[in-house]
Amino acid sequence: MQLLGTKIEKGLFQLYVARINNTFQEFENELRLYLIEQRLSGKSDATILSELVESQNNGRGIFKDLAGAIEKRVDGTGFKLFQHASNNFADTRTKYVWQLDPSAEHCDSCLYQASRGELGINEFPIPGSQETHGETNCNEYCKCTLVKAVG
């Protein structure tokens, strides 16, 4: 079990860093565009800075979007990594079923996987990482899981 914990911690840290870096790069690009738009509208740098500081202090505008993007990336990364780690240590002889989260909307691919019944772990794509592998058409945050079949 310690090996699993070590793999999760190392992989989780690396994925978090990569995804957060991407988020900040996107934010930097958005901020550049925002500054250009504001200058073209005739605002002075002092006015733009004042508005940015106010937006940051109040968690509005571009800064609210940044916080939401970071939260989404961190949440999605953790889910995916734990799903990967648990699948890597699963017994290949055991049968599993694709379980749909009742609180989520599901893509056609996940509905198809759920209809396939009991299969070996390697016969399913990895839930929670479909956009990386292109194995289903979920967006960034699939909430499906693989669970051991009963019976």
N, C-alpha and C positions, 0 to 999 in steps of 0.2 A: 504494500500500500504506500510505502514511503516513496518508491519509484514513481508511482502515479502522481503523488503530490509534487514531487520535484519537476516532472514533466509539465504539469499544469502551471506551476509557478513560473518557470522559465518561459514557456510558450506564451502565457498570458501577458507577462511583462513585455516581451518582444512585440506581440500584436498590439497591445495598448500603445506603446511608443510609436509604432508605425502609423496607426490610425489617428492618433492625436496629432502627430506631425502633419499628416495629410490635411486634417481639419484646420490647423493653423495656417498651412499654405493656402488653402482655399479662402480662409478669412483674410489673409494678407492681400490676395487678389481682389476680393470684394471691397476691402478698404481702399485700395488704390483706385478702383472704379468709382467708388463713392466720392473720394476726394476730387477726382477729375470732374464728375458731374456737378459737385457743389461749386467748384471754381468756375466752371462754365456758366453756372447760373448767376455768377456775379458776387458770390459771397467771399468775404475776406478770409484769410487763413485763421485770423483770431476768432472770427465768428464760427468757422467750421470746428476749430479746436474746442471752443466753448460748448458747442452742441454735442460734440463727441464725448466730452467729459460728462456732461449732463446725462447723455444716453447710457454711458457706462455706469454711472452712479445709480441710475434708476433701473438698470437691467432692461433697457428698451432697445428697439431698433436693431442695428447690426450686432450689438453685443448680446441681445436676447437670442438671436439666431445662432451665434457662436456657442452659447451655453447649451442650447438644444442639440446642436450638432455633436458637441463633445459627449453629452449624456447618451445620445443614441449610439455613437460609436463605441463607447465604453460598455454599455449594456449589451449591445450586439456581439462584441468581441468576447466578453466573458461567457455568454451563452454558447457561442460556437466552439470555443476552446474546450469547455467542459464536455460538450457533446462529443467532440473528436476524441478526447482522452477516454471517455467511458466506452466508446465504440472500439478503440484500439485494444482494450483489455477484455473485451467480451469473448465468451466461449463461442467458437465458430460452429459447434454442433447444436447449440441451443437455437430454437426457433423464436423469431421476434415478429411483432406486428407494428405497423406504422400508426401511431396514435395522434389524432388531430386534437389540438387544444380547443376546447369548446368555446373559449372566449375570443378566438381569432377568426379572421376571414381567411379562407384558404384558396390557394391557386389550383388550377386544374391538375398540375403535376402532383401536388400533395394529395388531392382527392384520389387520383389514380393510385398512388402508392398505398394509401389506406385501403383501397379496394382489393389489393393483391393478396391479402391474407397472411398466413404464417410462412415466413421465409428465413433463411439464414442471414446473419448480420451483414455478410458481404454481398447479398443480393439486393440491398437497398442503397440508395444514395445516403449521404450523411445529412440528417436534418440539421438545419441551422447554418449550413455552409453552401447552400445551393448556388448563390450568385457567384461564389468563388469558383466552383467546379462546373457551373453551367448545367447541373443535373436536373434541376427543376426551375420553374419560372417564378418562384417567390421573389419578392424584393429583398431588402436587406435583412429582414428579421423574421425568419421562419420560426414558428413556435411549436412545431411538431417534434415528437420524440419517438425513439424506438423503445418498446418495452417487451419484456419476455412474454411469450404467448402462454396462456393458461391452458394446461391440459395436455 
